Amino acid sequence: MTSLIRVTLFWALFSVAAYALLPQSVHAQSVQSPAEFLGYELGERFTRHHQVIDYFNHVAERSELVQLEPYGTTYEGRPLLTAYVASPENMDRLDAIRQTNLSIAGLSEDQETDNSNPVIVWLSYNVHGNESVSTEAAMKTIYTLIDPDNSEAQSWLSNTVIIIDPCLNPDGRDRYVNWYNRTVGAFPNVHGIAREHNEPWPGGRTNHYYFDLNRDWAWMTQKEVNERVAHYNTWMPHIHVDFHEQGVNSPYFFAPAAEPYHEAITPWQRQFQEMIGRNHARYFDQNGWLYFTKQVFDLLYPGYGDTWPTYNGAIGMTYEQAGSGRAGLGIITQEGDTLTLKDRIEHHYMSGLSTIEVSSENREGVVNEFREFFERARTNPEGPYKGYVIKGSAHRDKRNALASHLSKQGITYGYAQERQSANGYSYSTGASSRFSIEPGDMLISAYQPKSTLLRVLFDPNPSLSDSLTYDITSWAMPYIYGVEAYASTSAFTVPLNSQPQESNPKPETRNPEQIYAYLARWESFNDARFLADLLKHNIKVRYAEKAFSLNGHSYAPGTLIITRTGNEQLKEQFDQRVVDLAEKHDRHLTPASTGFVDSGPDFGSGDVHYIEPTRTAVLLSDPVYVYPSGEIWHYLDQQLEYPSTVFNARSFDVEDLDDIDVLILPSGSYSSVLTENTLEELVSWVRQGGRLIALENAANFFVGRDGFRLTRKTNVVKTDTLAQKQRRFADRSRLGASDNVTGAIFKVNLDTTHPLAFGYRSPYYTLKRTSTVFDLLENDNDWNVGVIPDEGHLSGYVGSLIEEAIDPGLVIGIQSMGRGDVVYITESPLFRAFWYNGRLLVANAMFFRQ
Ligand SMILES: [Zn+2]
């Protein structure tokens, strides 16, 4: 007995040592299958994210074919990682493969002529958290790929590097999975009416801040996407698959994608989508599985996990399995079949492997075409424009924000050193003209590896081969950032200089007793962040409602005045604190030794207002719409960084507003929350001095309600009766598009003398996403601060029926109500957090009250 124990112990010790010594292939045998590791068969239940991470760690520890690379964490702190799957030979030179690939794309210093580099396939799972089959399929896929007995997989690995991201949205996935696991009973119910098939608000699709991460690749406003794009750019894969799920009655969608395709997509990219689709079809046909291609999922908007990789030289694709947050472990489809989680796993598993197979079989062609894509980009970029010019007149903060966005996307730029003239398209007028490039203008040449992405991001008016698209039809960067810009038809050379990032000099504070006040300009969102920080630090701040001049400098309305008076409680710390915060936010402070100005109101005038530290509240949760809720929540938390109170809309009680100055209502459907009684109480809260900010559909809700003066244009959708009678059944979905606005850009003229528009230069550009148009306010006590003028439509698709009815239309208005007021902002200024130039507007509405 004793000796037996000793022998066992010996073997145990030996195996520990052997773990480090023996060839790794032996260990491959010891990799557990997902079922062995998790204790249940895949498809029997949903796997929590930490278990998925544990499994990938297990695989990486035991298999020489797998290495993990963490690339970030989510807002809720869950890890993000990719697994590399490669042959032992390729794994040994993994970083060399990566660098060779970057040099093939011209994205590194080296010139690479080696044609034998592996094809790189990147598989992205579960970007929508409740489309939760994907991560389960990822576990099955990686286990198959490392199986030493699977000779087919091993042959793929000889020329293919596979990058698996098992879960792009861990916070959303766990929100779904934890909800489902605690909701399902002992007997999963396959009837769609059961509770387990009906997720509560906000559902698991989005990330922590309710953002759709499959709309954010081009903008990187969300932590997860920001980290992922940085990681992606270090690899630049050739093939990228984004795994999704769709409605339970739509069996399966794979490439090729639907029209419209952006014009920048190459014939080869179209062709290879087709090849991949045909390979999938072979397997799906063999199994008798239903599927469709070329419908619904188009390739236009650049924020998707298929278009964005495509504009980055890859073959980018979306695969959609029937299921999503409704399907649970099993659900009856309209045909009466039961769609199970196991079925769903099989389909995504099959399309994943089929993708790797086609890629491996066509390695040479794929890599060569990838090389050519980037060679063309550098030497002979397609499209009408050879570069883009951001005028130096644009505000420094806006230009810097745009520049940082471009850098993160891997797009290079420089600054003009001499004057030259060029021809091109003016984003502000929508016309082509001659213009001049001045020293200091920001220059972005189309002759660079990321040229296609650049072209799409600056496309003044994306051409639509089909009016039916899944998303917005316009997004040009100059409108987003509110900068004057041109798309140039003539090429120019870009000096390799970077912007003189002149930071603001620190003010002189040696003799604080001589400083009466500090002045800070109000010109960009960074100024609002600075103000928010001052208020958080209990510093009293005022703002000038009218322009003034002092010591030969003129100051626009909105200028912040931070007087020593009122901040006595800070004693000698006052100057240091103000100066430190200005430095933190890179703001220019001007010390003033007097409150007696050269022209305009003095600092003690009634035209200089004290800014109360705004106590802000937001209504979130059902029936407020999910995405707009997230946009305002993310804005307050992550962009403005200003603490606020979030109320649950369902249990909202106006009495809770006793200590609140500003209530923000994001877009939503309010009739069940703001009932007649509640509305009356809300009006009386406003009358006592509250400010109500109603965004988008929240503004729409107040049309026709007692006390609210907003009205809607009723003539917007006109019916052409003859056309109506002659319409064809087959055209029915397209007819709907003629009274539609799917996201188009309009000019908005601003009254910059109103505090709501302080810091802006007119015009502002808005993304218009609905066909609802509002009249101008008519009461003498109300102000139309932002109005779509005649000919205001600049870019994007607008249905012919509403094009003419749209102007003038109210976008930003304010009506007084007793001692308070109601601000209407009818189109989101915070759309997907990327509409940068709208951010200041919300800060104005929060802080500038009188
Ligand atoms: Zn999806």
Boltz pocket constraint, residues with backbone or C-beta under 6 A from the ligand:
constraints:
  - pocket:
      binder: B
      contacts: [[A, 128], [A, 131], [A, 214], [A, 243], [A, 244], [A, 245]]
      max_distance: 6.0
